[in-house]
Amino acid sequence: MKKYMSSNVIGIIGLGLLGGSIAKALSLHTSYRVVGYARRQSVCDKAIASGAVAVAYTSVVDVVKEADVLVFALPPDINGVVFNEVAPLIKEGALVTDVSSTKHNFVQAVYKYLPSHVRFVSIHPMAGSEKGGFEEAKATLFEGCTWIVIHSEDTPGWSDDGAAELRHWGELFGAHIEEITMAEHDAYMASISHMPHLVAGMVATVAGGDADGEQRLRLAAGGFRDITRVAGGNPSMWREIIMGNAECIDAALASLEVEISHVRHLLAETDSEGMEAYLKRAKKIRDTFASLLGGYNERI
């Protein structure tokens, strides 16, 4: 049975992997009327045909005027530009949220242009794939994943009711709910998402980026595949995410350099016991991650 929700119309601005998956999950689990925006008519047509949305527009304004809840699911910088353009048109009492991986640039636009009669609560579903686009969207994407609600009572537009509704979305979708503050978000993401993405690119480049690279890649197996998987993501999208969180990522890379120096020291000293202790600690951290999620989750 679909769950009746307090709002009526949900507008999804951006029908890519995350936006499209939220639209599909809402249409499956709730009685919302879901409407969407995509730049290309072909994406709008696919979204309507799949049942993800009741209607889809190539005009953001059409979505904004109709929606009680607006989900900004475009790349972070584009989200900010679009929000600036449509903010005066948002319905009184509407709830604005976003699924940006990097929050700083978008939320600064929100804080600057948010109308006094509009609520704002940010979320970050920690689900995705190296593949993108509406074709990859699915209603089950969030099952078993972490659904972050940014709890920031001292920020413009904060709404306890809005946060509760967005938490409930995650619960309906089968996700694990976590709450952090806006100040914590980008630094945490630098360590667990953005810096690892760069590391995957570095590993791929070291292994395959010179004259012998192709031969090495022929020999590579599961470990190389797993550690470099995210390097297959959209470079343009990831460039925007990474450059939008440059300061926090630089700090995470500095911490990584400390770890690299320590490992190189163990190698130089042929410290076999020290190396095993280091690997044991890393394994314990990885096992803790797995247990917190109730098992390994390859989508994170």
C-alpha positions as CSV (number, residue, x, y, z in Angstrom):
1,M,0.0,0.0,0.0
2,K,1.3,3.5,-0.9
3,K,1.9,5.8,2.0
4,Y,-0.1,9.0,2.0
5,M,2.2,12.0,2.5
6,S,1.6,15.5,3.9
7,S,2.6,17.3,0.8
8,N,0.9,16.9,-2.6
9,V,3.2,17.6,-5.5
10,I,6.9,16.8,-5.6
11,G,9.1,18.5,-8.3
12,I,12.3,16.8,-9.3
13,I,14.7,19.2,-11.0
14,G,17.1,16.9,-12.8
15,L,16.1,13.3,-13.8
16,G,19.5,11.7,-13.8
17,L,20.5,8.8,-11.6
18,L,19.6,10.2,-8.2
19,G,16.7,12.5,-9.3
20,G,15.2,9.8,-11.5
21,S,15.6,7.2,-8.7
22,I,13.9,9.4,-6.2
23,A,11.1,10.0,-8.6
24,K,10.6,6.3,-9.2
25,A,10.8,5.5,-5.5
26,L,8.3,8.2,-4.6
27,S,5.9,7.0,-7.3
28,L,6.2,3.5,-6.0
29,H,5.9,4.1,-2.3
30,T,3.8,7.3,-1.9
31,S,0.7,9.0,-3.2
32,Y,2.5,12.1,-4.2
33,R,2.0,13.6,-7.6
34,V,5.6,13.6,-9.0
35,V,6.6,16.0,-11.7
36,G,10.0,16.4,-13.2
37,Y,12.4,18.6,-15.2
38,A,14.9,17.4,-17.8
39,R,16.7,19.5,-20.4
40,R,16.0,17.0,-23.1
41,Q,12.5,16.0,-24.2
42,S,13.7,12.5,-24.8
43,V,14.4,12.1,-21.1
44,C,11.0,13.6,-20.2
45,D,9.3,11.1,-22.5
46,K,11.2,8.2,-20.9
47,A,10.4,9.4,-17.4
48,I,6.7,9.6,-18.2
49,A,6.6,6.3,-20.0
50,S,8.3,4.5,-17.0
51,G,5.7,5.9,-14.5
52,A,8.4,7.8,-12.6
53,V,6.6,11.1,-13.1
54,A,3.1,12.1,-13.9
55,V,4.4,14.8,-16.2
56,A,7.9,16.1,-17.1
57,Y,8.8,19.5,-18.5
58,T,11.8,21.0,-20.3
59,S,11.1,24.2,-18.4
60,V,12.2,24.5,-14.8
61,V,9.6,27.2,-14.2
62,D,6.7,24.8,-14.9
63,V,7.9,22.4,-12.2
64,V,8.6,25.2,-9.7
65,K,5.2,26.7,-10.0
66,E,3.5,23.4,-9.3
67,A,5.6,21.8,-6.6
68,D,5.1,21.7,-2.8
69,V,8.5,20.1,-2.4
70,L,11.4,20.9,-4.8
71,V,14.3,18.4,-5.1
72,F,17.3,20.0,-6.8
73,A,19.1,17.0,-8.4
74,L,21.3,18.8,-11.0
75,P,25.1,19.2,-10.5
76,P,25.8,21.4,-7.5
77,D,26.9,24.6,-9.4
78,I,24.1,24.3,-11.9
79,N,21.7,23.8,-8.9
80,G,22.8,27.1,-7.5
81,V,22.3,29.0,-10.8
82,V,18.9,27.5,-11.3
83,F,17.8,28.2,-7.7
84,N,18.8,31.9,-8.1
85,E,16.7,32.1,-11.3
86,V,13.5,30.5,-9.9
87,A,13.6,31.4,-6.1
88,P,11.0,34.2,-6.5
89,L,8.6,31.7,-8.1
90,I,8.6,29.1,-5.4
91,K,5.2,28.5,-3.7
92,E,4.6,29.9,-0.2
93,G,5.4,27.3,2.4
94,A,7.1,25.0,-0.1
95,L,10.1,22.8,1.0
96,V,13.3,23.0,-1.0
97,T,15.9,20.2,-0.7
98,D,18.9,19.0,-2.8
99,V,20.9,15.8,-3.2
100,S,24.3,17.5,-3.9
101,S,27.5,15.6,-3.0
102,T,29.2,18.9,-2.3
103,K,27.0,21.4,-0.4
104,H,28.9,24.6,0.0
105,N,28.3,26.3,-3.4
106,F,24.6,25.4,-3.6
107,V,23.7,26.2,0.0
108,Q,25.4,29.6,-0.3
109,A,23.0,30.4,-3.2
110,V,20.1,29.1,-1.2
111,Y,21.0,31.2,1.9
112,K,21.4,34.3,-0.3
113,Y,18.2,34.0,-2.4
114,L,15.8,31.9,-0.3
115,P,12.4,33.7,0.1
116,S,11.3,34.1,3.7
117,H,8.2,32.0,3.1
118,V,10.2,28.9,1.8
119,R,11.7,26.1,3.9
120,F,15.1,24.5,3.2
121,V,16.4,21.2,4.4
122,S,19.3,19.5,2.6
123,I,19.8,15.8,2.1
124,H,22.4,13.5,0.6
125,P,21.5,9.9,-0.3
126,M,24.8,8.0,-0.3
127,A,23.8,5.9,-3.3
128,G,25.0,5.9,-6.8
129,S,27.0,4.3,-9.5
130,E,29.9,5.1,-11.9
131,K,27.1,5.1,-14.5
132,G,24.6,7.9,-14.7
133,G,21.5,9.1,-16.5
134,F,17.8,8.3,-16.2
135,E,18.5,4.9,-17.9
136,E,20.3,3.8,-14.7
137,A,17.7,5.1,-12.3
138,K,15.7,2.6,-10.2
139,A,13.3,2.7,-7.3
140,T,15.4,0.3,-5.3
141,L,18.6,2.4,-5.5
142,F,18.4,3.5,-1.9
143,E,17.7,0.2,-0.3
144,G,20.4,-0.5,2.4
145,C,22.1,2.8,1.7
146,T,22.8,5.7,4.0
147,W,20.3,8.6,3.7
148,I,21.8,11.8,5.2
149,V,19.6,14.6,6.5
150,I,21.5,17.8,7.1
151,H,20.3,18.9,10.5
152,S,21.1,22.6,10.8
153,E,18.6,24.4,13.0
154,D,20.5,27.7,12.8
155,T,20.4,28.0,9.0
156,P,17.9,29.9,6.9
157,G,14.7,28.1,6.1
158,W,15.2,25.3,8.6
159,S,12.1,23.3,9.2
160,D,11.6,20.4,11.7
161,D,8.6,19.3,9.8
162,G,10.5,19.4,6.5
163,A,13.4,17.4,8.0
164,A,10.9,14.8,9.4
165,E,9.3,14.4,6.0
166,L,12.6,13.9,4.2
167,R,13.7,11.4,6.9
168,H,10.5,9.5,6.2
169,W,11.3,9.3,2.5
170,G,14.6,7.5,3.3
171,E,12.8,5.1,5.6
172,L,10.2,4.3,3.0
173,F,13.0,3.7,0.5
174,G,14.7,1.2,2.8
175,A,17.7,3.4,3.6
176,H,19.6,3.9,6.9
177,I,19.1,7.4,8.2
178,E,21.9,9.6,9.5
179,E,22.0,13.2,10.6
180,I,25.0,15.6,10.5
181,T,25.3,19.4,10.4
182,M,26.0,21.5,7.3
183,A,29.3,22.4,8.7
184,E,30.4,18.8,9.0
185,H,29.1,17.6,5.6
186,D,31.7,18.6,3.1
187,A,34.7,17.6,5.3
188,Y,33.2,14.2,5.9
189,M,32.5,13.7,2.2
190,A,36.0,14.7,1.3
191,S,37.4,11.8,3.3
192,I,34.8,9.1,2.4
193,S,33.9,10.0,-1.2
194,H,35.8,12.7,-3.0
195,M,39.4,11.9,-1.9
196,P,38.8,8.2,-2.6
197,H,37.6,9.1,-6.1
198,L,40.8,10.9,-6.8
199,V,42.8,8.0,-5.3
200,A,41.0,5.6,-7.7
201,G,42.1,7.9,-10.5
202,M,45.6,7.9,-9.3
203,V,45.8,4.1,-9.0
204,A,44.4,3.8,-12.5
205,T,46.9,6.3,-13.9
206,V,49.9,4.6,-12.1
207,A,48.9,1.2,-13.4
208,G,47.8,2.0,-16.9
209,G,49.1,5.5,-17.8
210,D,52.5,4.7,-19.4
211,A,53.9,2.7,-22.3
212,D,53.5,-0.6,-20.3
213,G,50.0,0.3,-19.0
214,E,47.9,-1.8,-21.4
215,Q,50.0,-4.9,-20.7
216,R,49.5,-4.4,-16.9
217,L,45.8,-3.9,-17.3
218,R,45.6,-7.3,-19.1
219,L,47.0,-8.8,-15.9
220,A,44.8,-6.9,-13.5
221,A,42.0,-8.7,-11.6
222,G,39.4,-8.1,-8.9
223,G,41.4,-6.0,-6.5
224,F,42.3,-3.5,-9.2
225,R,38.8,-3.5,-10.5
226,D,37.3,-2.8,-7.1
227,I,39.7,0.0,-6.1
228,T,39.4,1.8,-9.5
229,R,35.6,1.3,-10.1
230,V,34.6,4.9,-9.2
231,A,37.2,6.2,-11.6
232,G,34.8,5.2,-14.4
233,G,32.4,8.0,-13.3
234,N,31.5,11.0,-15.4
235,P,34.7,13.3,-15.4
236,S,32.7,16.5,-15.9
237,M,30.4,15.8,-13.0
238,W,33.2,14.8,-10.7
239,R,35.4,17.8,-11.7
240,E,32.6,20.0,-10.5
241,I,32.1,18.0,-7.2
242,I,35.9,18.0,-6.5
243,M,36.6,21.6,-7.3
244,G,33.6,22.6,-5.3
245,N,35.1,21.0,-2.2
246,A,38.7,21.7,-2.9
247,E,39.7,22.9,0.5
248,C,38.3,19.9,2.4
249,I,39.8,17.5,-0.2
250,D,43.2,19.1,0.0
251,A,43.1,18.5,3.8
252,A,42.1,14.8,3.2
253,L,44.9,14.4,0.8
254,A,47.3,15.8,3.3
255,S,46.2,13.1,5.7
256,L,46.7,10.5,3.0
257,E,50.2,11.8,2.4
258,V,51.0,11.1,6.1
259,E,49.7,7.5,5.7
260,I,51.8,7.1,2.5
261,S,54.9,8.4,4.3
262,H,54.3,6.0,7.2
263,V,53.9,3.0,4.8
264,R,57.0,4.0,2.9
265,H,58.9,4.1,6.1
266,L,57.8,0.6,7.0
267,L,59.0,-0.6,3.7
268,A,62.3,1.2,3.9
269,E,62.9,-0.3,7.4
270,T,61.7,-3.7,6.2
271,D,59.4,-3.6,9.3
272,S,57.3,-6.7,8.6
273,E,55.6,-6.7,12.0
274,G,54.8,-3.0,11.7
275,M,53.4,-3.6,8.2
276,E,51.1,-6.4,9.5
277,A,50.0,-4.2,12.4
278,Y,49.1,-1.4,9.9
279,L,47.2,-3.8,7.7
280,K,45.4,-5.3,10.7
281,R,44.2,-1.8,11.8
282,A,43.0,-1.0,8.3
283,K,41.1,-4.3,8.1
284,K,39.5,-3.6,11.5
285,I,38.3,-0.2,10.2
286,R,37.0,-1.8,7.0
287,D,35.2,-4.5,9.0
288,T,33.7,-1.8,11.2
289,F,32.3,-0.1,8.1
290,A,30.8,-3.3,6.9
291,S,29.2,-4.1,10.2
292,L,27.7,-0.6,10.5
293,L,25.9,-1.1,7.2
294,G,24.9,-4.7,8.1
295,G,27.1,-6.1,5.3
296,Y,29.2,-4.8,2.4
297,N,27.3,-2.4,0.1
298,E,29.0,-2.2,-3.3
299,R,26.9,0.8,-4.3
300,I,28.7,3.2,-1.9
